[in-house]
Amino acid sequence: MTTKDLLRILWQIDGVTRYNTLIYWLQKLPLIGRRIPQACYRLKEGKVFLTVIHALIFPFSILAQMTLYVGICFTLAHVVRAWFSEYTWYASPKPFPLSLLWLVIFSLLLMTTLDIKLVTRDDMDLAKAIRQFHLVPRDYLKAKQLMLLGRELLFHVLVLGIYFTLNHFAFWHAISFTLLVSGVRLFLKVIFVPLYDRKGDDKEKYLNRLLFSLFGIAFLVSSGLLVLGNRFAPQIFFSIPAGCLGFVLWGYGFYRLISDAELDTLTRSVVTHETMKERVAVMENVHTVEVTVKEKDIGLSPQKKHRLQGLTGIAYLNAIFLQRMGKRLRKGVTIRLLIVGLAIVAELIGLYYFRHQLGQVKHQEFVRILYVSLVSGYLIYVGESYIKFCFYHLDRPLLKFNDYRQREVILATLKTRFWSIIKHNIPIFLAANLFVLILYVALFPLVWSEIVLIVMVQFLSMSFFSLYFLYLYFLLQPFTEGLKSKNVLYNVLTFIVYYLGYQLFRFTTDMTMPIFLIILFGMIILFGMILILGVGYLAVYYLAPKTFRLK
């Protein structure tokens, strides 16, 4: 099959996908959905019409997306420049070079590390090409890379070239940068093909681990490049040598792609009929994806049964649930620990780099650190995700019984869930304290009472953001069996806590009031959080038996 025929089939696959998606969502509409028959999926004229419309709109769509992307980089350049210009240590670059740096960060660092898989089980277009159009996987991948390169060299270069020309930067720099990005991405995809686990059930597990690791490294490098300011010149990534390097990398990657004898077998083992069914199930139940449990994540070890001895009733039920689902619940904790760990690494690098300016920090900044420590809890601690998981896998089937909604059962469940959340949040609590204490020791003289205050504030933050969502859950129980939240009050109160946390974080960046007012304001916040915890418990005690039921 010629490359021309392959490209034509790719257009057909894209057209069929778009048409079927349109019919699917039209059938979901409340009024006209039932009037759209299944026969519409087999209507050839509709598919041809939508394909033609897409072919006409496609160039303008790509140009609009690329223009928006460049506009975002340009805006971020001005925002970062205005933000960092307040600091004397920052060597502020001009807006255009800074926008070039954002292009490098997004296109070459962050997005490239997220695109290292040549074949992924979630690629429905690849699945259709193999299963429905009976294409050879290697031919499909070859045509896809050619189409992708052509689109980038035509539309991406056009938008970047115009932007560069308007800023007195030669048009050909856009070609060099586009070739570099395309070459690096294809090169990484082909050299990481041996990392697929060909014998295991999860073919992509090693690549997933590498992806997260590379993304973390890219994030740290990106942060460092932003801090360097005009000490780093991003123009090197837009030079002729960079373009030549990208051309060579793309050529090598394409050669590896068309000469890999085992690529067809690998692709068919990754993209199977089962993976297609799983993908469709995910699209049908998008709200339940975050609580999905694999069989291997369920703990059935007999060695832990002795911990359940002496437990009865609701205590036993919750204990055995948490024991069996503990591995799955700890995944959310692990991800948060990795994020905090990356923040600690970035903190250490920043403290070392600016070690000569640390003596200029005033001790009143300690209050600002306390505020940040308190507010950070709404971002880093396990709360709502834990509650959704417990609802879907334990409470959902049991809420149909009146005995499960008795006051004694609810209070026992509340107690068990609270201590379980605290247990899961303890590693994050320790990591967050380590982050704050490193900053404190580096900036201020050691005072033990202030260290105790830091730990106490962080503990209050953990307790508040653990209990807040628990209280809302037992009082409002907003979730349906499909895990959709239909309680308006719950959504509003959840938004309020995030919004107030965001506003408090903004408040820490501009503390201009006298120090005693800042301390007074902080004491009011702490007292308010403690008051909410107490009132929330009383509300659960008296109201939850009436409100805790399945929607």
C-alpha positions in Angstrom: 0.0 0.0 0.0 1.4 3.4 -1.0 1.9 6.3 1.4 -0.8 8.2 -0.5 -3.4 5.4 0.1 -2.4 5.3 3.8 -2.9 9.0 4.3 -6.3 8.7 2.6 -7.3 5.9 5.0 -6.1 8.0 8.0 -8.5 10.7 6.9 -11.3 8.2 6.6 -10.5 6.9 10.1 -10.6 10.4 11.5 -13.8 11.2 9.7 -15.5 8.0 10.9 -14.3 8.7 14.5 -15.7 12.3 14.4 -19.0 11.2 12.9 -19.6 8.4 15.4 -18.6 10.8 18.3 -21.1 13.4 17.1 -23.9 10.8 16.9 -23.0 9.4 20.3 -23.2 12.8 22.0 -26.4 13.8 20.1 -28.0 10.6 21.5 -27.1 11.8 25.0 -29.1 15.0 24.6 -32.2 15.0 26.9 -34.9 15.9 24.3 -33.8 14.7 20.9 -31.4 11.9 21.9 -34.1 9.2 21.9 -35.2 10.2 18.4 -31.8 9.5 16.8 -31.7 5.8 15.8 -28.7 3.5 15.9 -28.9 3.3 12.1 -27.3 6.8 11.9 -24.0 5.1 12.7 -24.2 3.3 9.3 -25.2 6.3 7.3 -22.3 6.7 4.7 -23.5 10.0 3.4 -23.3 11.6 6.9 -19.7 10.3 7.3 -18.7 11.7 3.9 -20.3 15.0 4.6 -18.6 15.4 8.0 -15.3 14.4 6.5 -15.5 17.1 3.8 -16.5 19.7 6.4 -13.6 18.7 8.6 -11.2 18.9 5.6 -12.3 22.5 5.0 -12.2 23.5 8.7 -9.0 21.6 9.6 -6.4 24.1 8.5 -8.2 27.0 10.2 -8.6 24.9 13.4 -4.8 24.1 13.5 -3.9 27.7 12.8 -6.3 28.9 15.6 -4.9 26.4 18.1 -1.3 27.3 17.3 -2.1 31.0 17.5 -3.7 30.5 20.9 -0.6 28.6 22.0 1.7 31.3 21.0 -0.5 33.9 22.6 -0.4 32.0 25.9 3.4 31.9 25.8 3.5 35.6 25.0 1.1 36.3 28.0 3.0 34.1 30.4 6.2 36.0 29.4 4.7 39.3 30.5 3.2 37.8 33.7 6.5 36.1 34.8 8.5 39.2 34.0 6.1 41.4 36.0 6.1 38.9 38.9 9.9 38.4 39.1 10.9 42.0 38.4 10.0 42.8 42.1 13.1 40.8 43.2 16.5 42.3 42.9 18.2 39.0 42.2 16.2 38.4 39.1 17.9 39.2 35.8 14.8 40.2 33.9 14.9 39.4 30.2 12.8 41.1 27.5 9.3 39.8 26.8 10.1 38.2 23.4 13.1 36.1 24.6 11.1 35.0 27.6 8.2 33.9 25.3 10.8 31.9 23.3 11.8 30.2 26.6 8.1 29.3 27.3 8.0 27.8 23.8 11.0 25.7 24.7 9.5 24.7 28.1 6.2 23.6 26.7 7.1 22.1 23.4 10.5 20.7 24.0 10.5 19.8 27.7 7.1 19.3 29.2 5.0 18.0 26.3 7.8 16.0 24.8 8.2 14.0 28.1 4.5 13.2 28.0 4.7 12.0 24.4 7.4 9.2 24.6 5.0 6.3 23.8 5.0 5.2 20.2 2.1 2.8 20.9 -0.4 3.2 23.7 -3.5 1.2 24.6 -5.7 4.3 24.7 -5.1 5.1 21.0 -8.5 4.4 19.5 -7.4 5.6 16.0 -4.7 3.0 16.0 -7.1 0.3 17.2 -9.5 1.1 14.4 -6.8 1.1 11.8 -5.7 -2.4 12.9 -9.0 -4.0 13.8 -11.5 -2.4 11.4 -9.4 -1.2 8.4 -6.9 -4.2 8.7 -3.8 -1.9 8.3 -0.3 -3.1 9.1 0.6 -1.3 12.3 4.0 -0.2 11.0 2.4 1.3 7.9 -0.1 3.2 10.0 2.6 4.5 12.3 4.8 5.5 9.4 1.9 7.4 7.7 0.9 9.1 10.9 4.4 10.4 11.5 4.6 11.8 8.0 1.2 13.5 8.4 2.2 14.9 11.7 5.5 16.3 10.3 3.8 17.8 7.3 1.2 19.5 9.5 3.8 20.9 11.8 6.1 22.2 9.0 3.1 23.8 7.3 0.9 25.3 10.0 3.1 25.5 13.1 6.0 27.0 11.1 3.6 29.6 9.5 2.2 30.8 12.9 5.6 30.8 14.6 7.3 32.4 11.6 4.8 35.3 11.5 5.2 35.8 15.3 9.0 35.8 14.9 8.9 38.2 12.0 6.8 40.6 13.9 9.4 40.6 16.6 12.4 41.0 14.2 13.4 37.4 14.5 14.1 35.6 11.2 11.3 33.4 9.8 13.6 30.4 9.3 14.1 30.1 13.1 10.5 28.7 13.1 11.6 25.9 10.8 14.6 25.0 12.9 12.6 24.9 16.1 9.8 22.8 14.6 12.3 20.3 13.2 14.1 20.1 16.5 10.9 19.4 18.4 9.6 16.8 15.9 13.0 15.1 15.7 13.4 14.8 19.5 9.9 13.5 20.0 10.2 10.7 17.3 13.7 9.8 18.4 12.6 9.3 22.0 9.6 7.2 20.9 11.7 4.8 19.0 14.6 4.4 21.4 12.1 3.7 24.3 10.4 0.9 22.3 12.5 -1.8 24.1 11.0 -0.7 27.4 7.6 -2.2 26.6 7.0 -5.2 28.8 6.2 -7.8 26.1 5.5 -10.6 28.5 3.5 -8.8 31.2 -0.1 -7.8 31.3 0.6 -4.1 31.6 2.9 -3.5 28.6 3.4 0.2 29.4 4.2 0.0 33.1 8.0 0.8 32.7 7.2 3.6 30.2 4.7 5.1 32.6 7.3 5.2 35.3 9.8 6.7 33.0 7.3 9.2 31.8 6.6 10.5 35.3 10.3 10.6 36.1 11.2 12.5 32.9 8.3 14.9 33.5 9.5 15.7 37.0 13.0 16.3 35.7 11.7 18.5 32.9 9.6 20.5 35.4 12.6 21.1 37.6 14.7 22.1 34.6 12.0 24.4 33.4 11.7 26.1 36.8 15.5 26.6 36.8 15.5 28.1 33.4 12.8 30.6 34.4 14.7 31.6 37.5 17.9 32.2 35.5 16.2 35.0 33.5 18.5 36.6 30.8 21.4 34.4 32.0 20.1 31.8 29.7 19.6 32.4 26.0 16.8 30.2 24.5 17.8 31.3 20.9 20.1 28.3 20.7 17.1 26.0 20.3 16.0 28.1 17.2 19.4 28.1 15.4 20.4 26.3 12.3 22.4 23.6 14.2 19.3 22.9 16.3 17.3 22.4 13.1 19.9 20.2 11.6 20.0 18.1 14.8 16.3 17.7 14.7 16.3 16.7 11.1 18.9 14.0 11.8 17.0 12.7 14.8 13.8 12.6 12.9 15.5 10.7 10.0 17.0 8.2 12.4 13.7 7.7 14.2 11.8 7.2 11.0 14.4 4.7 9.8 14.1 2.8 13.1 10.3 2.9 12.7 10.2 1.4 9.3 12.9 -1.2 9.9 11.7 -2.6 13.3 10.7 -6.2 12.5 8.9 -6.7 15.8 6.9 -3.5 15.8 3.8 -5.1 14.3 3.7 -7.9 16.9 4.3 -5.4 19.7 1.5 -3.1 18.5 -1.0 -5.9 18.3 -0.1 -7.0 21.8 -0.6 -3.5 23.2 -3.8 -2.6 21.3 -6.2 -5.5 21.6 -9.9 -6.0 21.6 -9.9 -6.0 25.4 -8.2 -2.6 25.5 -10.7 -1.2 23.1 -13.6 -2.4 25.3 -11.9 -0.9 28.4 -11.5 2.4 26.6 -15.2 2.5 25.6 -16.1 1.6 29.2 -14.0 4.6 30.4 -15.8 6.9 28.0 -19.1 5.6 29.2 -18.2 6.0 32.9 -15.8 8.9 33.0 -16.7 9.8 36.6 -15.7 6.3 37.9 -12.2 6.2 36.3 -10.5 7.7 39.3 -11.8 5.0 41.6 -11.1 2.0 39.3 -9.4 -0.9 41.1 -7.4 -3.5 39.3 -7.5 -7.1 40.7 -3.8 -7.0 41.5 -4.3 -4.0 43.8 -6.7 -5.9 46.1 -4.9 -7.2 49.1 -5.9 -10.7 50.2 -2.8 -11.6 52.2 -3.7 -14.0 55.1 -0.8 -12.6 57.1 -2.8 -9.5 58.0 -5.9 -11.3 59.2 -4.7 -11.2 62.8 -5.2 -7.4 62.8 -8.9 -8.0 62.4 -9.3 -10.2 65.5 -11.5 -8.7 68.2 -13.3 -6.3 65.7 -17.0 -6.6 65.1 -19.7 -4.8 63.3 -18.9 -1.6 61.4 -15.4 -1.5 62.8 -14.7 -4.9 61.2 -16.3 -3.9 57.9 -14.3 -0.7 57.6 -11.1 -2.4 58.7 -11.3 -5.3 56.2 -12.2 -2.8 53.4 -9.2 -0.6 54.2 -6.9 -3.6 54.5 -7.9 -5.0 51.1 -8.0 -1.6 49.3 -5.0 -0.1 51.1 -2.6 -0.5 48.2 -5.0 1.3 45.8 -5.6 4.1 48.3 -1.8 4.6 48.8 -1.3 5.4 45.1 -2.8 8.8 45.6 -0.5 9.4 48.6 2.5 8.3 46.5 1.7 10.8 43.8 1.4 13.6 46.3 4.7 12.6 48.0 6.5 12.7 44.6 5.2 16.2 44.0 6.3 17.4 47.4 9.6 15.6 46.9 10.1 17.5 43.7 9.3 20.7 45.5 11.9 20.0 48.1 14.5 19.3 45.5 13.6 22.6 43.7 13.7 24.3 47.1 17.2 23.0 47.9 18.5 24.1 44.4 17.0 27.5 44.8 18.4 28.0 48.3 21.9 27.0 47.1 21.7 29.2 44.1 20.6 32.3 46.0 22.5 31.5 49.2 24.2 34.9 49.1 20.9 36.8 49.3 19.4 34.8 52.1 20.7 37.1 54.8 18.5 39.9 53.4 15.2 38.1 54.4 13.5 39.8 57.4 12.2 37.7 60.3 8.6 39.0 59.7 8.5 36.8 56.6 8.1 33.9 59.1 4.4 34.8 59.4 4.1 34.5 55.6 5.6 31.0 55.8 3.0 30.0 58.4 0.2 31.2 56.1 1.6 29.3 53.1 2.0 26.2 55.3 -1.6 26.4 56.5 -3.1 27.0 53.0 -1.1 24.4 51.3 -3.2 21.7 52.9 -6.1 22.1 50.5 -3.7 21.1 47.6 -1.6 18.4 49.0 -3.6 16.3 51.4 -5.8 13.4 50.6 -9.5 14.4 51.1 -12.2 14.3 48.6 -10.6 11.6 46.4 -10.4 9.3 49.4 -14.1 9.9 50.2 -15.2 9.2 46.6 -13.3 5.9 46.7 -14.9 4.8 50.0 -18.3 5.7 48.8 -18.1 3.9 45.5 -16.6 0.7 46.8 -18.2 0.4 50.3 -21.0 2.9 51.1 -22.8 2.8 47.7 -24.3 -0.7 48.0 -24.9 -0.4 51.8 -26.7 2.9 51.8 -29.8 1.1 50.5 -30.2 -0.4 54.0 -31.6 1.7 56.9 -29.3 0.0 59.5 -26.3 1.5 57.7 -27.7 5.0 58.3 -28.1 4.8 62.0 -26.4 7.4 64.2 -24.1 5.0 65.9 -23.0 3.4 62.6 -22.4 6.8 61.0 -20.3 8.1 64.0 -18.3 4.9 64.0 -17.7 5.2 60.3 -16.7 8.8 60.7 -14.2 7.9 63.4 -12.7 5.1 61.3 -12.5 7.2 58.1 -11.0 10.1 59.9 -8.1 8.1 61.5 -7.6 6.3 58.2 -7.3 9.6 56.3 -4.9 10.9 59.0 -2.9 7.7 58.6 -2.7 8.1 54.8 -1.8 11.8 55.2 0.9 11.3 57.8 3.7 10.8 55.1 2.5 13.9 53.3 2.4 15.8 56.6 6.0 14.8 57.4 7.2 15.8 53.9 5.4 19.1 54.0 6.9 19.9 57.4 10.3 19.0 56.0 9.8 21.5 53.2 8.8 24.3 55.5 11.5 23.5 58.1 14.3 23.5 55.5 13.1 27.0 54.4 12.9 28.1 58.0 16.4 26.9 59.0 17.9 28.5 55.8 16.3 31.9 56.4 16.0 32.5 60.2 17.8 31.8 63.4 16.7 28.6 65.1 13.9 29.1 67.7 12.3 25.9 69.0 8.9 27.5 69.8 8.6 28.6 66.2 9.4 25.1 65.0 6.7 23.7 67.2 4.3 26.4 65.8 5.1 25.3 62.3 4.3 21.6 63.1 1.1 22.6 64.9 -0.1 24.7 62.0 0.6 22.0 59.5 -1.2 19.4 61.7 -4.3 21.7 61.9 -4.2 22.1 58.2 -4.1 18.3 57.7 -6.9 17.7 60.2 -9.1 20.5 58.8 -8.9 19.4 55.2 -9.4 15.8 56.2 -12.5 16.4 58.3 -14.1 19.1 56.2 -14.8 16.8 53.3 -15.9 14.0 55.6 -18.4 16.3 57.3 -19.8 17.4 53.9 -20.0 13.9 52.8 -22.0 12.6 55.7 -24.2 15.6 55.9 -25.0 16.0 52.1 -23.9 12.7 50.5 -23.8 14.3 47.0 -22.9 11.3 44.9 -25.1 9.1 42.7 -24.3 5.5 41.8 -22.3 6.7 38.8 -20.3 9.0 41.1 -21.8 12.2 39.7 -22.2 15.0 42.2 -25.7 16.4 42.0 -25.9 18.3 45.3 -25.6 22.0 44.5 -24.8 22.9 48.1 -21.9 20.4 48.3 -20.4 21.8 45.0 -20.8 25.3 46.3 -19.1 24.6 49.7 -16.3 22.6 48.0 -15.7 25.5 45.7 -15.7 28.0 48.6 -13.0 26.2 50.5 -10.8 26.1 47.4 -11.5 29.7 46.5 -10.8 30.9 50.0 -7.6 28.9 50.0 -6.6 30.5 46.8 -7.4 34.0 48.1 -5.4 33.3 51.3 -2.5 32.2 49.1 -2.7 35.5 47.2 -2.9 37.3 50.5 0.5 35.9 51.5 2.1 37.4 48.4 1.1 41.0 49.3 1.1 41.4 53.1 1.3 45.2 53.5 -0.7 45.6 56.8 1.1 45.9 60.2 2.5 42.7 61.6 0.1 42.6 64.6 -2.9 42.8 62.2 -1.4 39.9 60.2 -1.0 37.8 63.3 -4.5 38.7 64.5 -5.9 37.8 61.1 -4.1 34.5 61.3 -5.5 33.7 64.8 -9.0 34.4 63.5 -8.4 31.9 60.7 -7.1 29.3 63.1 -10.0 29.8 65.5 -12.5 29.7 62.6 -11.1 26.4 61.4 -11.3 24.9 64.9 -14.9 26.2 65.2 -15.9 24.6 61.9 -14.5 21.3 63.0 -16.5 21.4 66.2 -19.8 22.6 64.7 -19.4 20.1 61.8 -19.2 17.2 64.3 -22.4 18.3 66.0 -24.1 18.7 62.6 -23.1 15.2 61.6 -24.2 13.8 65.0 -27.8 15.2 64.7 -28.4 15.5 61.0 -26.4 12.8 59.2 -28.9 10.0 60.0 -31.5 11.9 57.9 -29.3 13.1 55.1 -26.8 10.3 54.6 -28.6 8.3 51.8 -28.1 7.3 48.2 -29.0 10.0 45.7 
